[in-house]
């Protein structure tokens, strides 16, 4: 028996669709140029493809909601730090805002910008594991053991978040946000471009917000003072190009709280 007109093309398209590559080529087989049998099969496959696409879209919306809810829940844990350390309240959100803006200025994709924003917001979540001694030591010298404990918070943060697979590279950004360009940071002593770009971005944002935030024992620095310090750290602690991009961003669009960059 001779093959029906369009049969080979139909089989090719079905194989393409079954591989997950949906295409509109199936519509070409629903016209009068093909035999009635092929038209009927093509229409059935086309309808099935539309239904599968709709189900996948609904599933993706559900997964996106689950991801948002999970991040919101973890962010609530970050807020809990404020009960132990007033400085921490709002710090994560501001770093997330600054990191997002710097990532956008660096020309990164929307998906990467969002990962960096989330990592910036959650970068200090490991501090939830600090002892009470750390939170009550603002006006006393830090002991060797206390410094060792502080240096562990990036690793603790990564461990807390590691089962959230959808965060992807953001886990590494949390883990590496205290690494320094000259290799003298922690916890691994990474150097230069071995430090992920997302972590380098968060580091600049973290330094700036830490310097410009009031603490119980120290008034926050002015923007001009903070900019001067950022530039002094460029090339050693911080990525020099990112420092200049961040300064430009603050000059143009103001602070994370929406206030314009004032003349100090």
C-alpha atoms as a printed R data frame, in Angstrom:
    type eleno elety resid chain resno      x      y      z
1   ATOM     1    CA   UNK     A     1  0.000  0.000  0.000
2   ATOM     2    CA   UNK     A     2  1.354  3.399 -1.012
3   ATOM     3    CA   UNK     A     3  1.932  5.845  1.854
4   ATOM     4    CA   UNK     A     4 -0.658  8.573  2.315
5   ATOM     5    CA   UNK     A     5  0.298 12.027  1.090
6   ATOM     6    CA   UNK     A     6  1.952 13.843  3.967
7   ATOM     7    CA   UNK     A     7  2.538 10.701  6.014
8   ATOM     8    CA   UNK     A     8  6.321 11.023  6.188
9   ATOM     9    CA   UNK     A     9  6.063 14.726  7.067
10  ATOM    10    CA   UNK     A    10  3.520 13.930  9.784
11  ATOM    11    CA   UNK     A    11  5.838 11.330 11.320
12  ATOM    12    CA   UNK     A    12  8.737 13.802 11.283
13  ATOM    13    CA   UNK     A    13  6.689 16.504 13.006
14  ATOM    14    CA   UNK     A    14  5.340 14.062 15.614
15  ATOM    15    CA   UNK     A    15  8.919 13.028 16.457
16  ATOM    16    CA   UNK     A    16  9.848 16.711 16.797
17  ATOM    17    CA   UNK     A    17  6.889 17.389 19.113
18  ATOM    18    CA   UNK     A    18  7.536 14.272 21.190
19  ATOM    19    CA   UNK     A    19 11.069 15.584 21.807
20  ATOM    20    CA   UNK     A    20  9.510 18.671 23.408
21  ATOM    21    CA   UNK     A    21 10.040 20.991 20.443
22  ATOM    22    CA   UNK     A    22  6.548 22.302 19.768
23  ATOM    23    CA   UNK     A    23  6.068 23.884 16.367
24  ATOM    24    CA   UNK     A    24  3.319 25.186 14.102
25  ATOM    25    CA   UNK     A    25  4.371 22.972 11.174
26  ATOM    26    CA   UNK     A    26  1.597 20.546 12.062
27  ATOM    27    CA   UNK     A    27 -0.906 23.092 10.707
28  ATOM    28    CA   UNK     A    28  0.567 22.630  7.229
29  ATOM    29    CA   UNK     A    29 -0.882 19.122  7.172
30  ATOM    30    CA   UNK     A    30 -4.472 20.139  7.926
31  ATOM    31    CA   UNK     A    31 -5.131 21.626  4.473
32  ATOM    32    CA   UNK     A    32 -6.698 20.121  1.336
33  ATOM    33    CA   UNK     A    33 -3.289 19.205 -0.114
34  ATOM    34    CA   UNK     A    34 -3.127 16.258  2.280
35  ATOM    35    CA   UNK     A    35 -5.325 13.199  2.400
36  ATOM    36    CA   UNK     A    36 -8.342 13.296  4.767
37  ATOM    37    CA   UNK     A    37 -6.696 10.712  7.026
38  ATOM    38    CA   UNK     A    38 -3.540 12.815  7.407
39  ATOM    39    CA   UNK     A    39 -5.629 15.961  7.976
40  ATOM    40    CA   UNK     A    40 -7.562 14.258 10.767
41  ATOM    41    CA   UNK     A    41 -4.391 12.979 12.436
42  ATOM    42    CA   UNK     A    42 -2.669 16.355 12.096
43  ATOM    43    CA   UNK     A    43 -5.643 18.138 13.679
44  ATOM    44    CA   UNK     A    44 -5.645 15.648 16.558
45  ATOM    45    CA   UNK     A    45 -1.897 16.061 17.147
46  ATOM    46    CA   UNK     A    46 -2.242 19.855 16.947
47  ATOM    47    CA   UNK     A    47 -5.038 19.874 19.530
48  ATOM    48    CA   UNK     A    48 -3.038 17.580 21.810
49  ATOM    49    CA   UNK     A    49 -0.022 19.876 21.497
50  ATOM    50    CA   UNK     A    50 -2.099 22.919 22.471
51  ATOM    51    CA   UNK     A    51 -3.476 21.125 25.543
52  ATOM    52    CA   UNK     A    52  0.007 20.034 26.629
53  ATOM    53    CA   UNK     A    53  1.327 23.572 26.224
54  ATOM    54    CA   UNK     A    54 -1.551 24.913 28.323
55  ATOM    55    CA   UNK     A    55 -0.904 22.369 31.078
56  ATOM    56    CA   UNK     A    56  2.809 23.145 31.067
57  ATOM    57    CA   UNK     A    57  2.053 26.873 31.332
58  ATOM    58    CA   UNK     A    58 -0.217 26.262 34.340
59  ATOM    59    CA   UNK     A    59  2.440 24.053 35.927
60  ATOM    60    CA   UNK     A    60  5.109 26.700 35.408
61  ATOM    61    CA   UNK     A    61  2.843 29.319 37.011
62  ATOM    62    CA   UNK     A    62  2.343 27.008 39.991
63  ATOM    63    CA   UNK     A    63  6.084 26.360 40.298
64  ATOM    64    CA   UNK     A    64  6.798 30.096 40.078
65  ATOM    65    CA   UNK     A    65  4.334 30.713 42.916
66  ATOM    66    CA   UNK     A    66  5.965 27.995 45.014
67  ATOM    67    CA   UNK     A    67  9.378 29.570 44.384
68  ATOM    68    CA   UNK     A    68  8.108 33.029 45.376
69  ATOM    69    CA   UNK     A    69  6.434 31.697 48.512
70  ATOM    70    CA   UNK     A    70  9.584 29.792 49.485
71  ATOM    71    CA   UNK     A    71 11.806 32.846 49.024
72  ATOM    72    CA   UNK     A    72  9.322 34.948 51.012
73  ATOM    73    CA   UNK     A    73  9.394 32.389 53.825
74  ATOM    74    CA   UNK     A    74 13.187 32.349 53.909
75  ATOM    75    CA   UNK     A    75 13.226 36.151 53.790
76  ATOM    76    CA   UNK     A    76 11.037 36.127 56.896
77  ATOM    77    CA   UNK     A    77 13.848 34.227 58.611
78  ATOM    78    CA   UNK     A    78 16.206 37.047 57.629
79  ATOM    79    CA   UNK     A    79 13.794 39.506 59.254
80  ATOM    80    CA   UNK     A    80 14.060 37.434 62.443
81  ATOM    81    CA   UNK     A    81 17.672 38.544 62.690
82  ATOM    82    CA   UNK     A    82 16.358 41.998 63.518
83  ATOM    83    CA   UNK     A    83 15.118 40.671 66.838
84  ATOM    84    CA   UNK     A    84 18.739 39.827 67.775
85  ATOM    85    CA   UNK     A    85 20.593 42.528 65.859
86  ATOM    86    CA   UNK     A    86 18.828 45.797 65.045
87  ATOM    87    CA   UNK     A    87 21.423 46.593 62.358
88  ATOM    88    CA   UNK     A    88 20.344 43.508 60.388
89  ATOM    89    CA   UNK     A    89 16.747 44.728 60.068
90  ATOM    90    CA   UNK     A    90 16.310 45.950 56.505
91  ATOM    91    CA   UNK     A    91 19.964 45.371 55.571
92  ATOM    92    CA   UNK     A    92 19.233 42.333 53.397
93  ATOM    93    CA   UNK     A    93 16.447 44.072 51.487
94  ATOM    94    CA   UNK     A    94 18.605 47.133 50.822
95  ATOM    95    CA   UNK     A    95 21.545 45.019 49.667
96  ATOM    96    CA   UNK     A    96 19.129 43.128 47.407
97  ATOM    97    CA   UNK     A    97 17.947 46.408 45.874
98  ATOM    98    CA   UNK     A    98 21.478 47.719 45.356
99  ATOM    99    CA   UNK     A    99 22.663 44.384 43.948
100 ATOM   100    CA   UNK     A   100 19.722 44.242 41.514
101 ATOM   101    CA   UNK     A   101 20.416 47.766 40.282
102 ATOM   102    CA   UNK     A   102 24.133 47.111 39.856
103 ATOM   103    CA   UNK     A   103 23.435 43.840 38.023
104 ATOM   104    CA   UNK     A   104 21.098 45.685 35.660
105 ATOM   105    CA   UNK     A   105 23.700 48.371 35.064
106 ATOM   106    CA   UNK     A   106 26.209 45.602 34.290
107 ATOM   107    CA   UNK     A   107 23.858 44.444 31.505
108 ATOM   108    CA   UNK     A   108 23.023 41.018 32.915
109 ATOM   109    CA   UNK     A   109 19.936 39.053 31.850
110 ATOM   110    CA   UNK     A   110 16.647 39.426 33.731
111 ATOM   111    CA   UNK     A   111 16.966 35.927 35.176
112 ATOM   112    CA   UNK     A   112 20.486 36.563 36.444
113 ATOM   113    CA   UNK     A   113 19.475 39.955 37.862
114 ATOM   114    CA   UNK     A   114 16.708 38.245 39.856
115 ATOM   115    CA   UNK     A   115 19.080 35.557 41.155
116 ATOM   116    CA   UNK     A   116 21.499 38.235 42.310
117 ATOM   117    CA   UNK     A   117 18.685 40.199 43.974
118 ATOM   118    CA   UNK     A   118 17.548 37.110 45.884
119 ATOM   119    CA   UNK     A   119 21.123 36.251 46.898
120 ATOM   120    CA   UNK     A   120 21.670 39.833 48.018
121 ATOM   121    CA   UNK     A   121 18.527 39.753 50.126
122 ATOM   122    CA   UNK     A   122 19.509 36.436 51.717
123 ATOM   123    CA   UNK     A   123 23.293 36.901 51.846
124 ATOM   124    CA   UNK     A   124 23.468 37.154 55.645
125 ATOM   125    CA   UNK     A   125 20.971 34.418 56.500
126 ATOM   126    CA   UNK     A   126 23.836 32.365 57.954
127 ATOM   127    CA   UNK     A   127 24.059 34.888 60.791
128 ATOM   128    CA   UNK     A   128 20.959 33.282 62.266
129 ATOM   129    CA   UNK     A   129 23.417 30.722 63.641
130 ATOM   130    CA   UNK     A   130 25.516 33.276 65.547
131 ATOM   131    CA   UNK     A   131 25.811 32.869 69.283
132 ATOM   132    CA   UNK     A   132 24.392 35.515 71.621
133 ATOM   133    CA   UNK     A   133 27.982 36.505 72.358
134 ATOM   134    CA   UNK     A   134 28.406 37.774 68.791
135 ATOM   135    CA   UNK     A   135 25.244 39.876 68.873
136 ATOM   136    CA   UNK     A   136 26.190 41.430 72.211
137 ATOM   137    CA   UNK     A   137 29.781 42.267 71.278
138 ATOM   138    CA   UNK     A   138 29.279 45.525 69.394
139 ATOM   139    CA   UNK     A   139 31.445 47.614 71.726
140 ATOM   140    CA   UNK     A   140 34.063 45.026 72.762
141 ATOM   141    CA   UNK     A   141 37.068 43.595 70.906
142 ATOM   142    CA   UNK     A   142 36.372 40.365 69.038
143 ATOM   143    CA   UNK     A   143 38.166 37.271 70.262
144 ATOM   144    CA   UNK     A   144 39.783 34.762 67.896
145 ATOM   145    CA   UNK     A   145 36.887 32.341 68.440
146 ATOM   146    CA   UNK     A   146 34.341 35.074 67.690
147 ATOM   147    CA   UNK     A   147 36.115 35.985 64.447
148 ATOM   148    CA   UNK     A   148 36.161 32.319 63.454
149 ATOM   149    CA   UNK     A   149 32.415 32.152 64.093
150 ATOM   150    CA   UNK     A   150 31.763 35.273 62.010
151 ATOM   151    CA   UNK     A   151 33.799 33.822 59.137
152 ATOM   152    CA   UNK     A   152 31.523 30.789 59.041
153 ATOM   153    CA   UNK     A   153 28.300 32.630 58.245
154 ATOM   154    CA   UNK     A   154 28.645 32.459 54.421
155 ATOM   155    CA   UNK     A   155 29.005 28.679 54.650
156 ATOM   156    CA   UNK     A   156 26.106 28.439 57.085
157 ATOM   157    CA   UNK     A   157 23.997 30.520 54.730
158 ATOM   158    CA   UNK     A   158 24.783 28.225 51.806
159 ATOM   159    CA   UNK     A   159 23.937 25.191 53.930
160 ATOM   160    CA   UNK     A   160 20.590 26.678 54.987
161 ATOM   161    CA   UNK     A   161 19.629 27.371 51.367
162 ATOM   162    CA   UNK     A   162 21.233 24.407 49.592
163 ATOM   163    CA   UNK     A   163 18.043 22.345 49.258
164 ATOM   164    CA   UNK     A   164 16.339 25.160 47.330
165 ATOM   165    CA   UNK     A   165 17.529 23.865 43.957
166 ATOM   166    CA   UNK     A   166 15.768 26.604 42.011
167 ATOM   167    CA   UNK     A   167 18.176 29.200 43.452
168 ATOM   168    CA   UNK     A   168 20.922 27.713 41.283
169 ATOM   169    CA   UNK     A   169 24.032 29.960 41.162
170 ATOM   170    CA   UNK     A   170 22.553 32.224 43.855
171 ATOM   171    CA   UNK     A   171 23.795 29.715 46.441
172 ATOM   172    CA   UNK     A   172 27.364 30.325 45.317
173 ATOM   173    CA   UNK     A   173 26.815 34.099 45.486
174 ATOM   174    CA   UNK     A   174 25.746 33.791 49.131
175 ATOM   175    CA   UNK     A   175 28.741 31.555 49.847
176 ATOM   176    CA   UNK     A   176 31.282 33.879 48.181
177 ATOM   177    CA   UNK     A   177 30.048 37.369 49.109
178 ATOM   178    CA   UNK     A   178 32.960 37.934 51.550
179 ATOM   179    CA   UNK     A   179 35.697 36.882 49.136
180 ATOM   180    CA   UNK     A   180 38.149 39.643 48.129
181 ATOM   181    CA   UNK     A   181 39.688 40.441 44.765
182 ATOM   182    CA   UNK     A   182 43.193 40.084 46.261
183 ATOM   183    CA   UNK     A   183 42.412 36.632 47.663
184 ATOM   184    CA   UNK     A   184 42.409 37.746 51.311
185 ATOM   185    CA   UNK     A   185 38.690 37.239 51.897
186 ATOM   186    CA   UNK     A   186 36.819 34.276 53.326
187 ATOM   187    CA   UNK     A   187 35.799 31.470 53.531
188 ATOM   188    CA   UNK     A   188 37.901 30.067 50.644
189 ATOM   189    CA   UNK     A   189 40.318 32.833 49.740
190 ATOM   190    CA   UNK     A   190 39.091 33.075 46.155
191 ATOM   191    CA   UNK     A   191 40.823 35.667 44.000
192 ATOM   192    CA   UNK     A   192 39.853 37.947 41.120
193 ATOM   193    CA   UNK     A   193 37.481 36.474 38.573
194 ATOM   194    CA   UNK     A   194 37.454 33.167 40.441
195 ATOM   195    CA   UNK     A   195 34.892 34.960 42.591
196 ATOM   196    CA   UNK     A   196 31.505 34.691 40.838
197 ATOM   197    CA   UNK     A   197 30.303 37.956 39.337
198 ATOM   198    CA   UNK     A   198 27.090 37.802 41.373
199 ATOM   199    CA   UNK     A   199 29.104 37.584 44.590
200 ATOM   200    CA   UNK     A   200 31.324 40.506 43.545
201 ATOM   201    CA   UNK     A   201 28.214 42.585 42.895
202 ATOM   202    CA   UNK     A   202 26.704 41.717 46.277
203 ATOM   203    CA   UNK     A   203 29.989 42.520 48.005
204 ATOM   204    CA   UNK     A   204 29.965 46.110 46.691
205 ATOM   205    CA   UNK     A   205 26.329 46.564 47.694
206 ATOM   206    CA   UNK     A   206 26.986 45.027 51.123
207 ATOM   207    CA   UNK     A   207 29.933 47.300 51.882
208 ATOM   208    CA   UNK     A   208 28.039 50.417 50.848
209 ATOM   209    CA   UNK     A   209 24.923 49.668 52.895
210 ATOM   210    CA   UNK     A   210 26.977 48.632 55.923
211 ATOM   211    CA   UNK     A   211 28.886 51.912 55.813
212 ATOM   212    CA   UNK     A   212 25.840 54.149 55.354
213 ATOM   213    CA   UNK     A   213 23.667 52.498 58.035
214 ATOM   214    CA   UNK     A   214 23.493 53.798 61.596
215 ATOM   215    CA   UNK     A   215 24.466 51.369 64.346
216 ATOM   216    CA   UNK     A   216 24.037 51.649 68.091
217 ATOM   217    CA   UNK     A   217 27.728 52.422 68.508
218 ATOM   218    CA   UNK     A   218 28.390 54.341 65.288
219 ATOM   219    CA   UNK     A   219 26.561 56.756 63.019
220 ATOM   220    CA   UNK     A   220 26.446 55.761 59.377
221 ATOM   221    CA   UNK     A   221 28.838 57.491 56.996
222 ATOM   222    CA   UNK     A   222 27.693 60.022 54.453
223 ATOM   223    CA   UNK     A   223 27.397 58.918 50.841
224 ATOM   224    CA   UNK     A   224 30.518 60.889 49.901
225 ATOM   225    CA   UNK     A   225 32.486 59.246 52.701
226 ATOM   226    CA   UNK     A   226 31.247 55.805 51.683
227 ATOM   227    CA   UNK     A   227 32.113 56.455 48.021
228 ATOM   228    CA   UNK     A   228 35.638 57.468 49.013
229 ATOM   229    CA   UNK     A   229 36.073 54.251 51.001
230 ATOM   230    CA   UNK     A   230 34.644 52.115 48.176
231 ATOM   231    CA   UNK     A   231 37.234 53.598 45.825
232 ATOM   232    CA   UNK     A   232 39.999 52.908 48.345
233 ATOM   233    CA   UNK     A   233 38.937 49.256 48.395
234 ATOM   234    CA   UNK     A   234 38.658 48.951 44.601
235 ATOM   235    CA   UNK     A   235 41.151 46.516 43.136
236 ATOM   236    CA   UNK     A   236 42.028 44.919 46.455
237 ATOM   237    CA   UNK     A   237 38.826 44.042 48.299
238 ATOM   238    CA   UNK     A   238 36.245 44.991 45.665
239 ATOM   239    CA   UNK     A   239 35.976 44.747 41.880
240 ATOM   240    CA   UNK     A   240 37.139 48.144 40.605
241 ATOM   241    CA   UNK     A   241 34.828 48.242 37.569
242 ATOM   242    CA   UNK     A   242 31.807 47.321 39.686
243 ATOM   243    CA   UNK     A   243 32.685 49.996 42.243
244 ATOM   244    CA   UNK     A   244 32.621 52.710 39.587
245 ATOM   245    CA   UNK     A   245 29.408 51.327 38.070
246 ATOM   246    CA   UNK     A   246 27.798 51.295 41.513
247 ATOM   247    CA   UNK     A   247 28.852 54.857 42.291
248 ATOM   248    CA   UNK     A   248 27.365 55.974 38.974
249 ATOM   249    CA   UNK     A   249 24.141 54.097 39.755
250 ATOM   250    CA   UNK     A   250 23.787 55.805 43.145
251 ATOM   251    CA   UNK     A   251 24.614 59.194 41.618
252 ATOM   252    CA   UNK     A   252 21.859 58.761 39.023
253 ATOM   253    CA   UNK     A   253 19.132 56.860 40.877
254 ATOM   254    CA   UNK     A   254 19.708 57.545 44.566
255 ATOM   255    CA   UNK     A   255 19.687 55.286 47.583
256 ATOM   256    CA   UNK     A   256 17.952 51.958 48.111
257 ATOM   257    CA   UNK     A   257 15.276 53.584 50.266
258 ATOM   258    CA   UNK     A   258 14.205 55.734 47.327
259 ATOM   259    CA   UNK     A   259 15.877 58.901 48.589
260 ATOM   260    CA   UNK     A   260 17.928 60.860 46.055
261 ATOM   261    CA   UNK     A   261 21.674 60.876 46.425
262 ATOM   262    CA   UNK     A   262 22.112 64.030 48.522
263 ATOM   263    CA   UNK     A   263 25.035 66.410 48.384
264 ATOM   264    CA   UNK     A   264 26.848 65.850 51.669
